[in-house]
Amino acid sequence: MMICRLEAKDLDQTVALESACFSVPWKRKDFEDALKNDSTYLFYGAFEGEKLVGQAGLVMTPPDADITNVAVDPGYRRRGIAVKLLSELMDAGRELGIEDYTLEVRAGNEPAIALYEGLGFSEEGKRKNFYSNPVEDAVIMWKRR
């Protein structure tokens, strides 16, 4: 398994993985713009050979960053890929001056909440009806220095 920064050449696989994992995925244009704007966005991917099996991204607003996308191919889940991706991503963010990280997660996504808690995140609030398709609250989590 290789973890590295995503590039424009990874765009097709990035969009496909996002669509496989989320009911309301980012559009191709969103990823194109993010990958071009590397002073604000940071995206990492986990590759098994040439296949993208996981991805995670963040938007940097120093000294904070918002983790925007964490997706792992359903056939590769429960192998520690998300932990490795997020650890690498947050290490890279720290090198760029990021001290604290936040994210939103579906209130019913207990496996993801447990994953984030294991990485040191804690719940600090909720956003009512934040998600659509289906409508669901978001749990706001932070990992502070």
Contacts in CASP RR format, 6 or more apart in sequence:
PFRMAT RR
TARGET T0000
AUTHOR 0000-0000-0000
METHOD contacts of the structure
MODEL  1
MMICRLEAKDLDQTVALESACFSVPWKRKDFEDALKNDSTYLFYGAFEGE
KLVGQAGLVMTPPDADITNVAVDPGYRRRGIAVKLLSELMDAGRELGIED
YTLEVRAGNEPAIALYEGLGFSEEGKRKNFYSNPVEDAVIMWKRR
1 46 0 8 1.000
1 47 0 8 1.000
1 48 0 8 1.000
1 53 0 8 1.000
1 81 0 8 1.000
1 84 0 8 1.000
2 46 0 8 1.000
2 47 0 8 1.000
2 49 0 8 1.000
3 44 0 8 1.000
3 45 0 8 1.000
3 46 0 8 1.000
3 47 0 8 1.000
3 84 0 8 1.000
3 85 0 8 1.000
3 88 0 8 1.000
4 44 0 8 1.000
4 45 0 8 1.000
4 47 0 8 1.000
5 42 0 8 1.000
5 43 0 8 1.000
5 44 0 8 1.000
5 45 0 8 1.000
5 92 0 8 1.000
6 14 0 8 1.000
6 35 0 8 1.000
6 43 0 8 1.000
6 44 0 8 1.000
6 45 0 8 1.000
6 55 0 8 1.000
7 35 0 8 1.000
8 32 0 8 1.000
8 35 0 8 1.000
8 36 0 8 1.000
10 45 0 8 1.000
10 52 0 8 1.000
11 28 0 8 1.000
11 31 0 8 1.000
11 32 0 8 1.000
11 35 0 8 1.000
13 51 0 8 1.000
13 52 0 8 1.000
14 31 0 8 1.000
14 43 0 8 1.000
14 52 0 8 1.000
14 55 0 8 1.000
15 25 0 8 1.000
15 26 0 8 1.000
15 27 0 8 1.000
15 28 0 8 1.000
15 31 0 8 1.000
17 52 0 8 1.000
17 53 0 8 1.000
17 54 0 8 1.000
17 55 0 8 1.000
17 71 0 8 1.000
17 73 0 8 1.000
18 25 0 8 1.000
18 26 0 8 1.000
18 31 0 8 1.000
18 55 0 8 1.000
18 69 0 8 1.000
18 71 0 8 1.000
19 25 0 8 1.000
20 71 0 8 1.000
20 73 0 8 1.000
20 74 0 8 1.000
21 71 0 8 1.000
21 72 0 8 1.000
21 73 0 8 1.000
21 74 0 8 1.000
22 71 0 8 1.000
23 132 0 8 1.000
23 133 0 8 1.000
23 134 0 8 1.000
24 131 0 8 1.000
24 132 0 8 1.000
24 133 0 8 1.000
26 69 0 8 1.000
31 43 0 8 1.000
34 40 0 8 1.000
34 41 0 8 1.000
34 43 0 8 1.000
35 41 0 8 1.000
35 43 0 8 1.000
39 60 0 8 1.000
40 59 0 8 1.000
40 60 0 8 1.000
40 61 0 8 1.000
41 57 0 8 1.000
41 58 0 8 1.000
41 59 0 8 1.000
41 60 0 8 1.000
42 57 0 8 1.000
42 58 0 8 1.000
42 60 0 8 1.000
42 65 0 8 1.000
42 89 0 8 1.000
42 92 0 8 1.000
42 93 0 8 1.000
42 96 0 8 1.000
43 55 0 8 1.000
43 56 0 8 1.000
43 57 0 8 1.000
43 58 0 8 1.000
43 69 0 8 1.000
44 55 0 8 1.000
44 56 0 8 1.000
44 57 0 8 1.000
44 85 0 8 1.000
44 88 0 8 1.000
44 89 0 8 1.000
44 92 0 8 1.000
45 52 0 8 1.000
45 54 0 8 1.000
45 55 0 8 1.000
45 56 0 8 1.000
45 85 0 8 1.000
46 52 0 8 1.000
46 53 0 8 1.000
46 54 0 8 1.000
46 55 0 8 1.000
46 72 0 8 1.000
46 81 0 8 1.000
46 84 0 8 1.000
46 85 0 8 1.000
47 53 0 8 1.000
48 76 0 8 1.000
52 73 0 8 1.000
53 72 0 8 1.000
53 73 0 8 1.000
53 75 0 8 1.000
53 76 0 8 1.000
53 81 0 8 1.000
54 71 0 8 1.000
54 72 0 8 1.000
54 73 0 8 1.000
54 76 0 8 1.000
54 81 0 8 1.000
54 82 0 8 1.000
54 85 0 8 1.000
55 69 0 8 1.000
55 70 0 8 1.000
55 71 0 8 1.000
55 85 0 8 1.000
56 67 0 8 1.000
56 69 0 8 1.000
56 70 0 8 1.000
56 71 0 8 1.000
56 82 0 8 1.000
56 85 0 8 1.000
56 86 0 8 1.000
56 89 0 8 1.000
57 67 0 8 1.000
57 68 0 8 1.000
57 69 0 8 1.000
57 70 0 8 1.000
57 89 0 8 1.000
58 65 0 8 1.000
58 66 0 8 1.000
58 67 0 8 1.000
58 68 0 8 1.000
58 89 0 8 1.000
58 93 0 8 1.000
58 98 0 8 1.000
58 101 0 8 1.000
59 65 0 8 1.000
59 66 0 8 1.000
59 68 0 8 1.000
60 93 0 8 1.000
60 96 0 8 1.000
60 98 0 8 1.000
62 96 0 8 1.000
62 97 0 8 1.000
62 98 0 8 1.000
63 97 0 8 1.000
63 98 0 8 1.000
63 99 0 8 1.000
63 100 0 8 1.000
64 98 0 8 1.000
64 99 0 8 1.000
64 100 0 8 1.000
64 101 0 8 1.000
64 102 0 8 1.000
65 93 0 8 1.000
65 98 0 8 1.000
65 100 0 8 1.000
65 101 0 8 1.000
65 102 0 8 1.000
66 101 0 8 1.000
66 102 0 8 1.000
66 103 0 8 1.000
67 86 0 8 1.000
67 89 0 8 1.000
67 101 0 8 1.000
67 102 0 8 1.000
67 103 0 8 1.000
68 103 0 8 1.000
70 82 0 8 1.000
70 85 0 8 1.000
70 86 0 8 1.000
70 103 0 8 1.000
70 112 0 8 1.000
72 81 0 8 1.000
72 82 0 8 1.000
72 85 0 8 1.000
82 115 0 8 1.000
83 115 0 8 1.000
83 119 0 8 1.000
86 119 0 8 1.000
87 119 0 8 1.000
90 98 0 8 1.000
90 101 0 8 1.000
90 119 0 8 1.000
90 143 0 8 1.000
99 144 0 8 1.000
99 145 0 8 1.000
100 142 0 8 1.000
100 143 0 8 1.000
100 144 0 8 1.000
100 145 0 8 1.000
101 121 0 8 1.000
101 142 0 8 1.000
101 143 0 8 1.000
102 140 0 8 1.000
102 141 0 8 1.000
102 142 0 8 1.000
102 143 0 8 1.000
103 116 0 8 1.000
103 121 0 8 1.000
103 140 0 8 1.000
103 141 0 8 1.000
104 127 0 8 1.000
104 130 0 8 1.000
104 138 0 8 1.000
104 139 0 8 1.000
104 140 0 8 1.000
104 141 0 8 1.000
105 112 0 8 1.000
105 113 0 8 1.000
105 116 0 8 1.000
105 138 0 8 1.000
105 139 0 8 1.000
105 141 0 8 1.000
106 112 0 8 1.000
106 131 0 8 1.000
106 136 0 8 1.000
106 137 0 8 1.000
106 138 0 8 1.000
106 139 0 8 1.000
107 126 0 8 1.000
107 136 0 8 1.000
107 137 0 8 1.000
107 138 0 8 1.000
107 139 0 8 1.000
108 136 0 8 1.000
113 123 0 8 1.000
113 139 0 8 1.000
113 141 0 8 1.000
116 141 0 8 1.000
116 143 0 8 1.000
117 141 0 8 1.000
119 143 0 8 1.000
120 143 0 8 1.000
121 141 0 8 1.000
121 142 0 8 1.000
121 143 0 8 1.000
122 141 0 8 1.000
122 142 0 8 1.000
122 143 0 8 1.000
123 139 0 8 1.000
123 140 0 8 1.000
123 141 0 8 1.000
124 140 0 8 1.000
124 141 0 8 1.000
124 142 0 8 1.000
125 139 0 8 1.000
125 140 0 8 1.000
126 137 0 8 1.000
126 138 0 8 1.000
126 139 0 8 1.000
126 140 0 8 1.000
127 137 0 8 1.000
127 138 0 8 1.000
127 140 0 8 1.000
128 137 0 8 1.000
129 135 0 8 1.000
129 136 0 8 1.000
129 137 0 8 1.000
130 136 0 8 1.000
130 137 0 8 1.000
130 138 0 8 1.000
131 137 0 8 1.000
131 138 0 8 1.000
END
